[in-house]
Amino acid sequence: MRPARNSRSLLLAAAGLAALAGTAEAQSMAGGPAQDTTAQLDEIIVTGVPYGISQNATTIATTVIDEEQLAVAPAASLGDLLNGTPGVRSTSFAPGASRPVIRGLAGPRVQVLTNGVGLIDASSVSPDHQVASDPAESSRIEIVRGPATLIYGGSAIGGVVNIIDGRIPEQLPEDGLDGHLSAQGSTADEGSLFGGRAEIALGGQFVLHIDALKKDANDYEIPSSPISQRLADAEGLDRDESDVLPNSFSELEAWGLGASFVDANGFLGASYKETDSTYGVVAEETVFIVLEQQRFDVRGAYRFDQGPFREARGSYGQADYTHTEFEDVGEPGTVFASDGYEARADLIQRERGGWNGAMGIQTLSRDFSAIGDEAYIPSAEIEETGIYTVQRLDRDRYGFEGGLRYDRRTLTATPFGTTREVERDFDNVSASAAVFFRPAAGLFAGVSLSRTQRAPSEVELFADGVHIATGAYEVGDATLDNETVTTLEGTLHYDGGRFRGDLHVYASRFDGFIDLRDTGDVFAFDEDGEIEEFPIFAYEQTDADFRGFEAEAAYDVWVNGLQVVTLEGAADFVDADTDLGPAARIPPYSLTGRVRYTSTPVDLTLEVRHVGKQDEIAEFELPTNSYTLVSLFGAWRPFADPAITLFAEGRNLTDEEAREHASFLKDIAPQPGRSLRAGVTYRF
């Protein structure tokens, strides 16, 4: 442990052009390499569709980041790594803690999974809580945008991020050994990352997996004062000229073991993982957090030779999670704990005449506690059980999809100031239906309608106290009802060889939208002779409308054998209004352009990303200025054997001041300034 070191019309026109042109699956991973758009359209995804389906044949909005891309990705936490993927931003609570924001929704509405089951951590409780699985541990990340995720329930009302770590091998490695080693360093934070993994065949049908990861970063450099000009003007503050963001350091160590028995009929395996992390809380210069988690998983699958089902799959995850907030070195403050398990079982139907489907059951049990002077949530018990089915009929030129799910969720807690236990039971019914067409070669068009319900979280129901991380006194409402969203979404995929595209347009109507709003009141108390004041934020239930799109396009302007020059573009936009006014912390539009050269020995990508100004804001919220980031990435495979890759990146080359509107800390914590990053990866 250590303390820290000291104009819409143009947008709509662009959207219209993108819709006419079509779009392509490409992404920029927080300054990392752009995704291979050609490969993207052929990806088989399993998140949201357990029977697996090609990415260019689904009405669900998805993005896949594969192992090759992750091996050269920045040493960032999950939200920051995914920030810049169309429709995805970050809570950006400093390098140690960031969670994905999907289509303007965050927290408990975005479910982060590992291998299809919950993390059993406390990352959805507060934006300063780290996700207990690091992207550098993963072999693949699948992102599903929107509520059409019935196999995971109403808690995924905004979307799903599934971190697939391969810790339980599902197949035998080629030639008996498979894996990679990687190392990288960066200048803005004096950061480093070392990691590796291996799958080893132990004769016959047994496979052993080992992995380890170590990350270390100091306070990162910033291009301007931590305090925004807007906050300084609003509160009469002076902007200091600090060149680093205080208390933004982070450290992480993780290791895991797994083993499987694999044969022609399936696999059965188990794994164990430990994670230890220490990171600063930017909101308070003397506060840092120590996170520890021990996790045990069992997973297996069995393929049937005949009958109505082709496969049965099962997963079980159990974890012991502790998160301790230190006011200073050696002085522990509030301790958050989350212990429990989650399990699921799925039956995959045998394909018959273009008809695929699956059904399953999911259950979870979690004990959550917060103990300490600054605990703003009482301890709670969460129990949930759900059953679902999803079905798809594909007749080549057209087809249909549908699904149905029922969940029962129980939350039990004793609110602060009382001795009476409160139990809330919620019954949620969710359903979806879609129709799709293939009117021409390479063209897929679909329309989906979904109705999804979510039970309020323990924070939304029972919070009552000062939340230091957000700098507010948060008040829950134990009488909150289910949140229901009805979404209409249109999908277009196009693959014309040299031209590829992807477009999703959606409109969502929330009935009983749960929003954390600034009430305008202040909570004040005497702290050692000084008056401390915190704005009071309350969870309120209202109706809301979310509308938006994600669009991507790629065109190969020059092809010479394996040498290709590609132009890529991407745009996203979300607009959100509630009966109380604009929703809070909704990210503005973004536009991204890239020029990418690929070949056998060398890859080069130049990216320009513009994020617009956000001035449609909730009451008491400050606007956020626009910014433009320029980044350059290159990779070189110097030997005939392409297993070794050297890579380098320049991020934010113009040293632009950038602030993420979705972050609670946007006005005191800008994004990193100019940074250089270099590394090497070896795949074997």
N, C-alpha and C positions, 0 to 999 in steps of 0.2 A: 504494500500500500504506500501511496505517497500523496502529498497535497499537490495542488496545481501550481505550475509556473505562472511567476508574474508575466384607331377609331373603329368602333364595331362594324360600320358599313364595309370597311376594307376587309375586316375579318370574315364577314358573311360572304363577301365576294370570293375571297380565297377558299372558303369552305365549299362554295358552289363549284368552283373550278376543280377542287379536289374530288368532289363527288362525281363530276363528269369524267374526270380523267381516270378514276380508280386510284387504288393505293396499294402499298406493299408493306409487309412486316419487316420493319427495321427499327433499331433502337440505339440509343446511346446510353451506356450504363454509367451515369455520374462521371462522365469524362472518359469512360473506358471505350473499348472498341465497338464500332457499330456492328449490329447483327448481320449475319449473312442472309440477305433477303431471299436469295435463290433457294437455299436450304430450308428457310422458314416455312415456305408453303408446303413442303413435303413432311413436316414434323407430325408425328403421331402424338397426340396429347391424351392423358388419362385423367387429369384433374377436371372434374365435372362430368366426365363421360367414362365410367369405369370399364366399358368394353373397348375403349380406345378408338380414336377416329382421327383422320387426317385433318390438319389445321385448316386447310382450305375447303373443308366440307362440313363445317360446323357453324351454327348460328350463334354460338357462344364466343364472345370477344376474348381472345387468348394471346399471350406472348410466351415464348419459350426461350430460355437462356441455357445453352448446353455447356458441357464440361469444357470444351475447347475455349469458349468465350470466358468462362469463369476463371480459367487458369491464368488469364492475363488481365482480369478485371481489377479495379482499384481495391485497396484494403479498406473498404467502407462497410459500415453497418447496413442492415437490410434496406431501410427506407432510402438512405442516400445512394446506395448502389442502383436501386430501381428508379430513382428520380430521373425523369426525362423519357422513360418509356411512355408511349402515348397513353394518356388517361391516368398516369400515375405520378404523384409527387411525394414529398417526404414531410413528416412532422418536424424534421430538421432541428432536433433538440440538442445539437452538438454531436461530435463523432461517436461518442459512446452509446447514444440512444437515439435512434430514428426509426420510425415505423412507416409503412406505406400508407399513402392517402390515395384512394381510388375513386375517381369521378367525384371528388370533393368530399368523400366520406372517409372517416378514420376511426380509430379506437375500436370499440367492440363490434362495429359494423364490418370491419375487414378482418377476416379470419386468417391467421398465419399458422400453417400446418407443417409438420415434418412427416414425410412419407404418408400423407393422407390422414393423420390424426393430430390432435391438438398438442401445443407445446407445453401446456400445464405450467405456464409462467404467469407473471403479473404485468406483461408488457401492454396489455390493453387497458390497464387500470389508470395509467398516467403516462404522459408523453416523455417523461424523464426515465422511464423504465425500459431497460434494454431487452430486445428479443433474445431469448435464450438459445438461439441457433444462429451461427454466423454464416454468411454466404460463402466464405472461403472453405467451409466444411462440406459444401454441397457439390454434387456431380451434375445437378440439373435444377432449375427453378422454373415452375410453371405459374403463370399469372392469369387469373380469370377475372375479367372486369364486368361488374354488374351482378344482379341478383339471381341469374339463371343457374344456380348452383345447388340444386335440390339435394344432392347426396350429402351435403354438409350442413344443411339446416339454416334456420333464420338468422343465426349469428353471422352468416356470410351474406347479409343483405346488401353489402356494398361490393364484395368481391372476395377472392381467395388468393393467397400466395402459398404455394406448396413447395417447400424446400425438400428436395429428394437427395438424400446423402449417400445412398448405396451402401450403408454400413451393414445391412443384412443382404449379402449377395443373392441374386436371383438366378444367376447362370454361372457356368464355369468360365474362368478367364482363358483367353487364347494363349496357347503355349504354356499354360500353367501359371502365368504371372502377368499382372496388369496393374498400372498405377501411374502416379506422377509425383514430381517434386517441384516446388516453386519457391522463388525468393524475389522480393522487390523492396525498393526504398523510395521515399518521396521527400521533397525539399521543404514544402510549406509547413509540414508538421514534424520534420526530422523523423518520419515514420519508417517502420520496417515490418515485413511479413515474411515468415518462414513456415512452410507447410508441406505436407505430403500424405499420400495414402497408397496402399497396396492391397491387392487381392491375390492370394496365394493358394493354388490348388494343393491340397494335402493328400494327393493320391486318391484314386477312386472318385468319389462324388462329394467330398468335403471341401469347403472353401473358407479360408481365414481372411478377415479384413482387419487392417490396422490403419489408423490415421492420427495425425497430430498437427496442431496449429499454434503459432505464437505470433501475436501482433503487439506493436508498441508504437505509440505516437505521442508527441509533446503538444503543448498548446499551439494551435495553428496560426499562421500569418494571415492578416486581413488587410485589405487595400485602403481602409478608412477607419474612422472611429467606430468602436462597437455600437455606440448610440446613433440611431438614424437622425437625419436632419429633421424629419417630421416629429419625432418624439422630443427632440431638443426644443423645437419651436413651440410645441404644445405645452410643455412643462417647464420651460425656461431653464433648461439644462445646458451645461457646457459640454462640447464634444472634445474629448481628449484625443490625442493623436497616437494612441497605442498602435503598435504594428502587429500585435498578437491578440487573440481572443483569450482572456484569462480563464483558467479552469476548464479548458477544452481538451485536456489530455485523455488518453484511453490506453488500457492494457487488456489483453485477453490471452488466455491459454485454454486450449481444449484438446482432449484426446479421446479416442474411442476404440473399442474392440468389437468385432462381430464375427459370427461363424454361421455357416449354412450347410445343410445337406441338400444336394441338388440332383435330381434325376429327370427322366423324360416326362414324368407326370407332374412335376412341380418342384417346390422347395419348402424348407422349413428352417428358420434360423432365429437367432437371438443376438442382441447387442447391448453394450453398456457404454455410457458416455459421461464424462465429467467436464464441466465448464466453470472456469474461474475468471472473473472480469473485475477490473477496477477502472472507474472513469469519473471525470469531473462533471459537476452540475453547473452549467454556465450561469443559471439564474442566481446562484449564491456562490461567491468566490471562495468560500472556505468549506463548501460541502462537496464530498465525493461519495461514491457508491461502490460497495463491494457486493458482487453477485456470485452466487454459487448454485450450481444445479447438478444433481446426479440423476441420470435417467436410464431406465431399463426398458427394452422393447423386444417383442416377439412378433414375428410376421411369417406368414406362409401362404401357399397356394397349391391347389390340387386340380389337375385337369382330367376331366372325365372322358372316357373313350366313346360313350354314347349316352343317349338320354336328352332331356330338354335343356340341361345346363352343360356348358362346356368347361366351366371353371368355378371353383369356390375359393374365396380369398378371405383371410382374417388378419387383423392387426390389433396389437395391444401395446399401449405405452403407459409407463408409470414413472412419476418424477417426484423429486424432493427439491424444492426451490426456495432459496433464501436470498433476500435483497436487503442489505443493511446500509442505512444512510448515516454517514459520519459528519459531524459538525466540524471536526478538526481531527488531526492525527491521534488515534487511540481513544477517541471519545464517541462511541456508537450512540446514534440517536434512534430514529424509528426503524423498526425491523418489519419487513413484509415477508410473508411466507405463503407458498402455494403448493400444496401436496395433493396428490390424487392420481387418477388414472382415466384413460379414455380407451374405448375398444370399439371395433366395428367388424361386421362380417358381411360379405357381399357374395351373391350368387349371380354369375354372368350367364345369360342365356346363350344357347347355341344359335348361330345365325341361320335363318331359314327364309329363303326367298327375299333377301334384302331386309329382313326384320331382325333387329338387334335389341337387346334390353338387359336390364339388371334390376335387382331388388336387394335390399339390405336393411340392417338394423345397426344403430349406433347408440352408445351409452357413455356417459361420463359422470364422474363424481370428483368434486374438488373441494378442499377445505382451504379457505383464504383467511389470513389474519394480518392485522396491522397493529403493532404494539410500540408505543412510544409517545412522547409529548406532542409530536406533530402528526400523529395518526389521524387522518380525517375521514376514515372509513372504518366502521366496526367489522369485526370478524364475521365471516359469512360461510354458509355451506351451500354449494350449488350441485344440484342433481338434474340430469337430463337424459331422456331416452327418446329416440326417434326412429321411425321406419319410413322407407321410401321405395319408389319404383320409378325408373325412367325407361322410356321405350322410343325406338326409332325405326321407321319404315322407309327404306331408300329404294326407289324405283328407277334409278339412274337419271331420268330427266326431271323427276320431282320426288318429293318425299315429305314425311311428317315426323315431328318429334313431340313428345309429351312426357309429363312427369307429375308425381303427386307425393307429398310428404306430410307426416304428422309428427309433431314434437310435443312433449310435456316437460316443462322446466319448472323446478322448485328452488326458490332462494329463501334461506332462513338466516335471520340476524337479529341481534338485540341492539336497536338504535341507541346512540349516545344519549345519556340523560334519562334512560328508562331501565327498568328491570324486566320488562315484558318482551318475550321473544315474538318476533313478527315473521310469519311465513306467507310468502306469495307464490301462488301456483299459476302457471300460464300454459294454455293450450294453443298451439300454433298450427295452422294448416296452410301449406304452401302448394302452389300448382303452377305449371307452365305448359304452353302449347306453341308449336311453331310449324310453319310450312316453308319449304324451300324448293327452288327450281334451278335447273341448269339449262338456260335457253340457248346457249351456244358453247362451243368448245372453250374450255378454260374459264368460263364464267359461272359463278355461283351466287344466287340471290336468295335471301331468306328474310322472313318476318316472324318475330316471336312476341308473345304476350305472356307475362308472368305476374303472379300475385304471391308475395312473400311476406311472412310475418316474423317479427323478432321480439323476444321478451327483453325488457329493460335489464341492464346489467346491475351488479351489486353497487357500483359507484353511482349510477343514475338514481337508484332507489334510496340509498342510505348515506351518501356523503354528507358530512356536517363538520366542517372545520377548515382551518387554514391549510391550503395546499401550496407549500413553499415553491414547488417546481413551476407552477403556473402563476405564482404571485397573486393568488386570489383566495377568498373564503368561498368554498363551494358548498352548495346546499342541494341535497337530493330531494326526491319526492317519493315516499313509499306508496303513494296511491297511483303511480303511473301505470298506464295500460299498455297493451301490445302496440308495437309500431308496425304498420302495414304499408307496403309499397306495391303499386301496380305499375309495371314498366312495359312500354311498347318499344321495340327495338328493330331497326332494319339493318341488314348485313349484306355486304357486297364483297366478294373475293374475285380477283381476276388474275390469271396467269397466262400471258400471251407470249411466253418465251423471254424476249428481251424486255418486255414491259410487264410489270407486275403491280398489283395494287390490293388495298384492303381498306374498307370503310365501314364504320359503325355509327349509326345515328340513333339516339334514344331520347325518350321522354318518360319521366317517372313522377308519379303522384303519390306522396306520402300522406297517409291518414294517421294522425297521432305521432308526428315527427318529434323526436326528443332532442331538444337543442339546449346547449349550455349558454345562457345569456347573461350579459352584464346588467345588473339591476339598477346601477347608478348609485346604490347605497355603499357605505364604507363600514368595515368592521375595524375597530381600533382597540388596542390594549396597551398596557404599560409593560415594557420589557426593560428591566434594570434602569428605570428612571427615564427611558426614552419611549415616546409614543410611536407604536408601529401601526400602520394603516394598510388595509387590504381591501380592494374592491370586492363586493359580494356578487358572485356568479351563481345563478340558480338554474337547475334543470327544469325546463318547461315543455309542455306538450302542445303542439300546434299542427297545422297542416302545411305541407311544403310541396313545391314543384321543382324538380331538377331536369334540365334539358342540356344536351350537348352532343358532341361527336368526337371521334378519333379517326384520323385519316393518314394513310401512308402511301407513298408511291416510289417506285424504283425503275430506272431505265438504263440498260446497258448501251452506252453511246459508242463504245469501241470494244470489239472482241477479236483477239488474235490468239487462237489456241487457248491456253490456260491463263492468258493475260486479259484482264477485263477492267474497263473503266466504267463505273456506274455513278449516275446522278440519283440522289435520294432526297425525298422531302417528306415531312411529317407535320401534322398540326393536330391540336386538340383544344377543346373549349368546353366549359361547363358553366351554366348559369343556374343559380339556386335562389328561390324566393320562398319565404314562409309568410304566414298570416301576421307575423310580428315584424316583417321587413326582410331585407336580404339575409340569407344565412351567413353565419360567421365563418371566417377562415376558409373561404372558397378560393381556390387558386385561379389566377387569370389564364387567358389563352397562351398557347406557346406555338411557335413556328420553328422548324428545324430544317436546315439544308446541309447536305453532305456531298462531297466528291470522294469516291473510294476507288483505289486501284488495288487489284488482287492478282497474285501470280504464285507460282510454286515457292520461290524463295522470299518474296517481299510483299507485304501488305501496307498500304498507306491510306489514312482517312483524315480529311480536313472537314471539320464540323463547325457550323455557325448556328447557335441556338438563341432565339429571341423569346423572352417571356414578357408579356405585356404588363401594363400598369393595372392595378386593381383598385378601383374607386367605388365599386358597388359593394358597400360594406355595411356590417351590422352596426347598431347604435353603440357608441363609445369605442369603436374600432378605428384604427388609423389606416389610411390608404397606403399602398406600397408602390414604389416606383418600378418602371420597367427596367430591364437589363438585357444585355447581349453578351454571350460567352463565345469565345473562339478557342477551339481546341484542335490539336494535331496529334494523331496516334500513328505509330509505325511498328511493324513486327518483321524480323529477319530470321530466316532459317538458314544458317550459314553452311550446313553440311548436306551431303546427299541424303542422309537419313534425316527426315524432317522432324524427328522426335524432339530436338532441341530448338527452342524459340527464344530469341532475344527481343525484348520489346521496350519501347520508350514512349512517353506521352508528355505533351505540354498542355496543361489545363488552365483555362482562363488566362490566355496569353496576354490580353490587354489589361489585366489587373483591374477588372470591373467590380464595382460594388454591387453585390447581388444579395437580395433578401427574399426568403421564401414566405409568401403570404400565408400559407397553411400552417406556419409555425407560431406557437405562442410567443416565441422569443425573437421574432423577426426584427423588432426595433432595438434589440440590444445584442444581437448575434448575427452578423452578416456571414455569408458563405466564404470559404477560403479564397485568398487572392491567388496570384500567379503561382503555379506549382509545376515542378518537373518530377516525373516518376519514371523509373527504369527497373527492369527485372529480367529474370530468366526462368523458363519452365522446361522441364524434361519429362516427356511421356514415355513410358515403357510398357 
